Amino acid sequence: MFWRSKDILEFPEWALVRGLYKSMGYSDYDLSRPLIGVANSWNRVVPGHYNLNLVSDYVKQGIFQAGGTPVEFGTIAACDGIAQGHGGMHYILPTRDLIANDIEMMIGAHRLDGVVLLGSCDKIVPGMLMAAARMDVPAILVVGGPMEGGCEFDGRQADISALTEALAMLKTGKMTEAEYRHLENCAGPGCGSCSFFGTANTMCCLAEALGMSLPGSATIPTGRADRLRAAQESGRQIVRMILEGITARRIINRKSIENTIRLNAAVGGSTNAILHLLAIAYEADVELNADKFEELSRTTPLIAKIFPAAAENVPDFHAAGGVPAVMKEILPLLHKDALSVNGKTVAENVAGARTMNPKMIKTLAQPWAPEGGLAVLRGNLAPNTCITKPAAIRPEIHKFTGKARCFDSEEAANQAILDRKVVEGEVVVIRYEGPKGGPGMREMYMAMKLLFGQGLALKTALVTDGRFSGTNNGCFVGHISPEAAEGGPLAIVQNGDPITIDIPARNLHLHVSDQEIKARLAKWKRPEPKFKKGYLALYSRLAESADKGAIIRNKF
């Protein structure tokens, strides 16, 4: 039987390579088996990755058990939460491409036969899936699992995002400093990807729906023994995939991507999922645009609600049946024959799934809402699309008209909100935060949380060419394309201009005449780049717009 690494491990021609491996303690026995990369993004900076060394131990056990030899290497992982609300967020989205490139380089340089991808958080999971699709080797994703919920806060189990909501309460006298310090100590009771349904847990769930993780594994909390058993089985399964020739693109294809879009709609996943699925599809040579998300979301009911759409968190979702239970419920809408890493189809994988909490996971006949959690809007303020999340927005503000209050950076908007200069009835406009203009398309997480904490979540709105965290709620629209830095209409909005967000009509409208918009754009001048050296300067030149997934094109 042949596998890639045999090309460079035959004796005597490749004794040099064999000698290099043997210098690290590998034996003839090790080198006679498939060499399987374990791409581990473990570090002690990111809570979602803190346990990945233990998870990796069980993956490697499984690889050994099934007849492979694991060769582990590291890749970077940055924490959205630690980077939130300051200049660090510029760096977060650009790490996605670095991670994909890192893994491509390691697989390609060493002719690895397959790879187990260990990651849990926002840009790491999509970056790893991009690499798998790009290289088309056998690959399987193993996540570290969600964090358990913390102490009680605002009628629910706390999560890390509660600290930002509570900050405004502290500032306005609704919470004491002692209460705030207690919340700081108990909001995150242990490591894991944050317990709310943000981008991290969304992407872990979508990886399972895509077929790239073992069924039921995406939502197992970090401290559970099942998490380690799933890791070990993933190690065994990657060896089987190599022996059976199941490569990434046999799994990542149009059918599985469409299934994944439907799952995201059915569970009200993060708006960032659109960016990442567009990028994964690009690497897999699958044509995809934002209109497909709108089409599938319109025809996929909202089946499950998870915080911020409801009080229950991701561990609660796992107990309710998780991804398999939802996919079984929406199975009539899915491509049932799409393949998974375990060699089975979607239909086979969900056959035994059960909904354990019908108050959390509804049915196709009686869903939470007739349409999915995301919506794609257009209008004279967003000619090339923008994105919002109806599942996280109260129905009474699905249509909102207010006067623009404009800011040219996230920092300026946050300070104005803290200074209570944003008032009821305004639409906060935050621009020059797109992929190029940011650069890095920062999340407007802090601004939304501050508005929430001041009681303005239902009385104001926010539009931006930046992004949002999956935990944001209120009335918000992001991913506005073209972005302000590319001369999109968002660049010429002035204070006091009326703006209407109409989610049912899928429209974002600036109440200014076409002639006036053209006249303002004629006077507009492109701002100087914020970064003039380093990777962010390169990224700002190369990144495509949000409606294309903020990808860096690598096909010529």
C-alpha positions in Angstrom: 0.0 0.0 0.0 1.3 3.5 -0.9 1.1 6.8 1.0 2.8 10.1 0.4 5.6 9.9 3.0 6.9 6.7 1.4 8.3 8.9 -1.4 10.9 10.3 1.0 11.4 7.4 3.4 12.6 4.5 1.2 15.9 3.0 2.2 18.7 3.5 1.0 17.9 6.4 -1.3 16.3 8.5 1.5 18.6 7.6 4.4 19.2 11.3 5.0 15.5 11.9 5.8 15.3 8.7 7.8 18.4 9.8 9.7 16.9 13.1 10.6 13.8 11.4 12.0 16.0 8.9 13.8 17.9 11.8 15.4 14.7 12.5 17.3 14.2 8.9 18.4 11.9 7.6 15.6 12.5 4.0 14.8 12.4 1.8 11.7 9.0 0.6 13.0 7.7 4.2 13.2 9.0 5.1 9.7 7.2 2.1 8.2 3.8 3.5 9.1 1.9 6.5 7.7 3.3 9.8 9.1 0.4 11.8 10.4 0.7 15.5 11.3 -0.9 16.7 14.5 -1.3 20.5 14.0 -1.7 21.6 17.6 -2.6 25.3 18.3 -2.1 24.8 22.1 -0.9 27.7 24.1 -1.3 29.4 27.4 -2.8 32.6 26.1 -6.1 31.4 24.7 -8.6 29.7 27.1 -10.1 27.6 24.3 -6.7 26.1 23.6 -5.4 25.7 27.1 -6.4 22.0 27.2 -5.2 21.0 23.7 -2.0 19.4 24.9 -4.1 16.8 26.9 -6.4 16.4 23.9 -3.3 15.9 21.7 -2.1 13.1 23.9 -5.3 11.1 23.3 -5.2 11.9 19.5 -1.7 10.5 19.4 -2.7 7.4 21.3 -5.4 6.8 18.7 -3.0 7.2 15.9 -0.6 4.7 17.4 -3.4 2.2 18.1 -4.5 2.2 14.5 -1.1 1.8 13.0 0.1 5.4 12.3 3.0 7.5 13.5 2.0 11.0 14.8 4.4 13.9 14.1 3.2 16.9 16.1 3.9 20.6 15.2 2.5 23.8 16.5 0.7 26.8 14.9 -0.4 30.1 16.3 -3.7 30.9 17.9 -4.9 34.3 19.1 -7.7 35.1 21.5 -10.6 37.3 20.2 -11.6 38.1 23.8 -8.2 39.3 24.9 -7.9 41.3 21.7 -11.3 42.8 22.0 -11.9 46.6 22.1 -8.4 47.7 21.4 -5.7 47.7 18.7 -5.1 44.0 19.2 -8.3 43.1 17.2 -6.6 44.3 14.0 -4.5 41.2 14.2 -7.2 38.6 14.7 -8.8 37.9 11.3 -5.5 38.1 9.5 -4.3 35.1 11.6 -6.7 32.9 9.8 -4.6 33.0 6.6 -1.4 32.6 8.5 -2.7 29.5 10.2 -3.8 28.1 6.8 -0.4 28.9 5.3 1.5 27.4 8.2 -0.3 24.1 7.9 0.0 24.0 4.1 3.8 24.6 4.5 4.3 21.8 7.1 2.2 19.2 5.2 3.8 20.1 1.9 7.4 20.4 3.1 7.3 17.0 4.9 4.9 15.1 2.6 2.7 14.1 5.5 0.1 11.5 4.8 -2.7 13.2 6.7 -3.3 15.7 9.5 -5.3 16.0 12.7 -6.2 19.6 13.3 -6.4 20.7 16.9 -8.1 24.0 17.5 -11.2 25.5 19.1 -11.6 29.2 18.5 -12.7 31.8 16.0 -10.1 32.1 13.3 -8.2 29.0 14.2 -10.9 26.5 13.1 -11.6 28.1 9.8 -7.9 28.6 9.1 -7.3 24.9 9.7 -10.3 23.9 7.5 -9.0 26.2 4.7 -5.6 24.4 4.9 -7.3 21.0 4.7 -9.3 22.0 1.6 -6.3 23.6 0.0 -4.0 20.5 0.5 -6.7 17.8 0.0 -5.0 15.3 2.2 -6.9 13.1 4.7 -7.8 15.5 7.6 -9.9 15.6 10.7 -10.6 18.4 13.1 -10.6 17.9 16.9 -11.8 20.7 19.1 -11.0 21.4 22.8 -14.7 21.9 23.7 -16.7 24.7 25.2 -16.2 26.2 28.6 -18.8 25.5 31.3 -21.2 28.3 32.2 -20.2 30.5 35.2 -22.1 32.1 38.1 -25.5 33.6 37.8 -25.8 36.9 36.0 -28.8 38.8 34.7 -31.0 35.7 35.0 -28.6 33.3 33.3 -25.3 31.5 33.7 -22.5 34.0 33.2 -20.0 33.8 30.4 -17.0 36.0 29.7 -19.1 38.5 27.7 -21.1 39.3 30.8 -18.1 41.3 32.1 -18.5 43.8 29.3 -22.2 44.1 29.8 -21.7 44.5 33.5 -19.0 47.3 32.9 -21.7 49.7 31.9 -23.8 48.6 34.9 -20.8 49.4 37.1 -20.3 52.8 35.5 -23.9 53.7 35.9 -24.2 52.6 39.5 -26.3 49.5 38.8 -23.6 47.2 40.2 -21.1 47.7 43.0 -17.3 47.2 42.5 -17.4 44.2 44.9 -20.2 42.6 42.7 -18.2 43.3 39.6 -15.0 41.7 41.0 -17.0 38.6 42.0 -18.3 38.4 38.4 -14.7 38.7 37.1 -13.7 35.7 39.2 -16.6 33.4 38.3 -17.8 34.3 34.8 -15.3 31.8 33.3 -15.0 28.8 35.7 -12.5 26.9 33.6 -10.8 26.7 30.2 -12.6 26.1 26.9 -14.0 28.1 24.1 -16.4 30.7 25.6 -19.7 29.1 26.6 -21.9 31.4 24.6 -22.7 30.7 20.9 -20.1 33.0 19.4 -17.9 32.4 16.4 -15.8 29.9 18.2 -18.5 27.5 19.0 -20.3 28.3 15.8 -17.3 27.2 13.8 -16.8 24.0 15.9 -20.5 23.1 15.2 -20.1 24.0 11.5 -17.0 21.8 11.2 -19.1 18.9 12.5 -21.9 19.7 10.0 -19.4 20.0 7.2 -18.3 16.4 8.0 -14.8 17.3 9.2 -15.3 16.3 12.9 -16.7 13.2 14.4 -20.5 13.4 14.9 -21.5 14.8 18.3 -18.0 15.9 19.2 -18.2 19.7 18.6 -20.1 20.6 21.8 -18.6 18.2 24.4 -17.4 20.5 27.2 -13.7 20.6 28.0 -13.7 18.7 31.3 -15.7 15.7 30.2 -14.2 12.3 29.6 -16.1 12.1 26.3 -13.9 14.9 25.0 -10.8 12.7 25.4 -12.5 9.6 24.0 -13.5 11.6 20.9 -9.9 12.7 20.5 -8.6 9.2 20.7 -11.2 7.9 18.2 -10.3 10.8 15.9 -6.7 9.6 16.0 -7.8 6.1 15.0 -10.1 7.5 12.3 -7.4 9.5 10.5 -5.4 6.3 9.9 -8.5 4.7 8.4 -9.0 7.7 6.2 -5.5 7.4 4.9 -5.8 3.7 4.2 -9.2 4.2 2.5 -8.1 7.3 0.5 -10.7 9.7 2.1 -9.2 13.2 1.5 -10.6 16.5 2.6 -12.2 17.4 -0.7 -14.2 14.2 -0.7 -15.9 15.8 2.4 -15.6 19.5 1.7 -17.7 20.1 -1.4 -20.9 21.8 -2.5 -23.2 19.4 -0.8 -21.5 19.6 2.6 -21.1 23.4 2.4 -24.8 23.8 1.7 -25.6 21.5 4.6 -23.3 23.6 6.8 -25.0 26.8 5.7 -28.4 25.3 6.6 -27.1 24.1 10.0 -25.8 27.6 10.7 -29.2 29.1 9.8 -31.0 26.5 12.0 -29.0 27.3 15.1 -28.6 31.0 14.6 -24.8 30.9 14.2 -22.4 33.8 14.2 -22.4 36.3 11.3 -18.7 35.5 11.0 -19.6 32.1 9.7 -20.3 33.7 6.3 -16.8 35.1 6.1 -15.3 31.7 7.0 -17.4 29.5 4.8 -16.8 31.7 1.8 -13.0 31.3 2.5 -13.3 27.5 3.0 -15.3 27.2 -0.2 -12.7 29.2 -2.1 -10.0 26.8 -1.0 -12.1 23.8 -2.0 -12.8 25.3 -5.5 -16.5 25.6 -4.7 -18.2 28.7 -6.2 -20.1 30.4 -3.4 -21.4 33.9 -2.7 -23.5 35.7 0.0 -26.7 35.1 -2.0 -26.6 31.4 -1.3 -26.6 32.1 2.4 -29.7 34.3 2.0 -31.4 31.6 -0.2 -30.7 28.8 2.3 -31.4 30.8 5.4 -34.8 31.9 4.0 -35.8 28.3 3.5 -34.3 26.9 6.8 -36.3 27.4 10.0 -34.6 28.5 13.2 -34.7 25.2 15.2 -32.4 26.0 18.2 -31.7 29.1 20.3 -28.5 29.4 22.2 -27.2 32.5 24.1 -27.2 35.3 23.0 -30.6 34.3 21.4 -31.7 32.6 24.6 -30.5 32.0 28.2 -29.1 28.5 27.5 -25.4 28.2 26.6 -23.4 25.7 24.5 -23.0 23.0 27.2 -26.8 23.2 27.5 -27.1 22.7 23.8 -24.8 19.7 24.0 -27.1 18.2 26.7 -30.1 18.8 24.5 -28.7 16.8 21.6 -26.3 19.2 19.9 -25.5 19.3 16.2 -26.8 15.7 15.5 -30.2 16.4 17.0 -30.6 19.6 14.9 -29.4 17.9 11.7 -31.8 15.1 12.2 -34.6 17.6 12.5 -33.7 19.4 9.3 -32.6 16.2 7.5 -35.4 16.7 4.8 -33.6 19.9 3.8 -30.1 18.4 3.7 -28.0 16.5 1.2 -28.4 13.2 3.0 -25.5 11.5 1.1 -22.8 14.0 2.1 -19.8 12.2 3.5 -18.2 12.6 6.9 -14.7 11.8 8.2 -16.0 8.6 9.8 -16.9 7.3 6.3 -20.6 7.5 6.9 -23.2 9.8 5.3 -25.2 12.6 7.1 -28.3 10.4 7.1 -26.4 7.5 8.7 -24.7 9.7 11.3 -27.9 11.3 12.6 -30.1 8.2 12.5 -29.8 7.6 16.2 -29.8 11.3 17.3 -32.4 12.4 19.8 -33.6 15.8 21.1 -33.3 15.7 24.8 -34.7 19.2 25.5 -37.6 20.2 23.2 -37.8 23.6 24.9 -34.4 24.4 23.4 -34.4 22.4 20.1 -37.7 22.7 18.3 -39.1 20.9 15.3 -39.5 21.7 11.6 -43.2 21.8 12.1 -43.0 24.2 15.1 -39.7 26.1 14.9 -38.6 29.1 16.8 -38.9 31.1 13.6 -39.8 30.2 10.0 -36.5 31.5 8.7 -32.9 31.0 9.8 -30.7 33.1 12.0 -28.8 35.2 9.4 -29.9 37.6 6.8 -28.1 39.2 3.8 -29.2 42.8 3.1 -28.5 45.2 0.3 -29.3 48.9 -0.4 -27.7 52.2 -1.4 -25.6 52.0 1.7 -24.4 48.4 1.0 -24.6 47.8 -2.8 -22.6 44.6 -2.5 -24.3 43.2 0.5 -24.1 43.4 4.3 -25.0 40.9 7.1 -27.1 40.9 10.1 -28.4 38.3 12.6 -32.2 38.4 13.1 -32.0 35.5 15.6 -30.1 37.9 18.0 -32.4 40.9 17.4 -35.7 41.5 19.1 -38.6 41.4 16.5 -39.7 44.9 17.5 -36.5 46.4 16.1 -36.2 44.3 12.9 -37.1 47.6 11.3 -35.3 50.7 12.7 -34.9 54.2 11.4 -32.6 56.7 13.1 -30.2 59.6 12.6 -26.6 58.7 11.9 -23.9 59.3 14.5 -20.6 58.8 12.6 -17.2 57.5 13.9 -14.1 56.7 11.9 -12.8 54.1 14.3 -14.0 51.7 16.9 -12.1 53.6 19.7 -13.9 56.8 18.9 -17.3 55.2 19.0 -16.6 53.3 22.3 -15.4 56.5 24.0 -18.5 58.4 22.9 -20.8 55.6 24.2 -18.9 55.5 27.5 -19.3 59.3 27.7 -23.0 58.9 27.1 -22.9 61.0 24.0 -24.9 58.4 22.0 -28.6 58.8 22.6 -31.8 57.0 21.9 -32.9 57.0 18.3 -29.4 57.2 16.8 -27.7 54.8 14.3 -24.1 54.5 15.3 -22.0 54.4 12.1 -18.5 52.9 12.6 -16.4 52.9 9.4 -12.9 52.3 8.2 -12.9 49.0 10.0 -13.3 46.7 7.0 -10.7 44.1 5.9 -8.5 46.8 4.2 -9.5 49.8 6.2 -9.2 48.4 9.6 -7.1 46.6 8.6 -8.4 43.2 9.8 -12.1 43.9 10.0 -12.3 44.3 13.8 -15.4 43.2 15.8 -17.6 46.0 17.2 -18.2 43.8 20.2 -17.4 46.5 22.8 -19.7 49.1 21.3 -22.7 46.8 21.3 -22.1 45.6 24.8 -21.7 49.2 26.1 -25.0 50.1 24.4 -26.6 47.1 26.0 -25.3 48.0 29.4 -26.6 51.5 29.1 -30.1 50.2 28.3 -29.8 51.4 24.7 -29.8 48.0 22.9 -33.4 48.4 21.8 -33.3 52.1 21.3 -30.3 52.5 19.0 -28.7 50.6 16.1 -25.2 50.1 14.8 -23.9 49.7 11.2 -20.3 49.1 10.2 -17.9 47.7 7.6 -16.4 45.8 10.5 -17.7 42.6 12.1 -19.6 41.5 15.2 -19.0 38.9 17.9 -21.4 36.0 17.9 -22.5 37.1 21.4 -23.7 40.6 20.3 -27.4 41.5 20.4 -29.4 44.6 19.8 -29.9 46.0 16.3 -26.8 45.7 14.2 -25.6 45.4 10.6 -22.0 44.6 9.6 -19.8 43.4 6.7 -20.9 46.4 4.7 -19.5 46.1 1.2 -17.9 47.9 -0.4 -16.1 49.1 2.8 -15.5 52.8 3.5 -11.7 52.5 2.7 -12.6 51.3 -0.8 -14.9 54.3 -1.4 -18.2 52.6 -0.5 -21.1 54.8 0.4 -20.5 54.3 4.1 -17.6 56.7 3.8 -19.8 59.7 3.0 -22.5 59.3 5.6 -22.8 62.5 7.7 -24.1 63.1 11.2 -27.8 63.4 11.1 -28.4 61.5 7.9 -31.5 59.2 8.4 -30.7 55.5 7.9 -33.3 52.7 7.8 -32.5 49.1 8.6 -35.3 46.9 7.3 -34.5 43.2 8.0 -37.9 41.8 6.6 -37.3 43.7 3.3 -33.5 42.8 3.4 -32.7 46.5 2.9 -30.2 49.0 4.3 -31.1 52.5 3.1 -29.4 55.9 3.5 -32.1 58.6 3.1 -29.9 60.8 0.8 -30.5 61.3 -2.9 -28.4 59.5 -5.5 -27.2 62.8 -6.7 -26.0 63.9 -3.2 -24.3 60.5 -2.7 -22.4 60.9 -6.0 -21.4 64.5 -5.1 -20.1 63.5 -1.7 -18.2 60.5 -3.2 -16.6 62.8 -5.8 -15.1 64.9 -2.9 -14.0 61.8 -0.8 -10.3 61.1 -0.5 -8.9 57.7 0.5 -7.4 57.8 3.9 -3.7 56.9 4.6 -3.2 53.3 5.6 -3.1 52.8 9.3 -0.2 50.3 9.1 2.7 51.0 6.7 4.9 48.1 7.5 4.6 44.5 8.7 2.0 41.8 8.0 -1.0 44.1 8.6 0.3 46.5 5.9 0.6 43.5 3.5 -2.8 42.2 4.6 -4.5 45.6 4.0 -3.2 45.5 0.4 -4.1 41.9 -0.4 -7.4 41.2 1.5 -10.6 41.0 -0.6 -13.8 42.6 0.6 -16.1 41.0 3.2 -18.6 39.8 0.6 -15.8 37.6 -0.8 -14.9 36.3 2.6 -12.0 38.7 3.2 -9.8 36.1 1.4 -6.3 36.5 0.2 -6.4 35.2 -3.4 -3.8 32.5 -4.0 -4.9 31.2 -7.4 -3.4 32.4 -10.7 
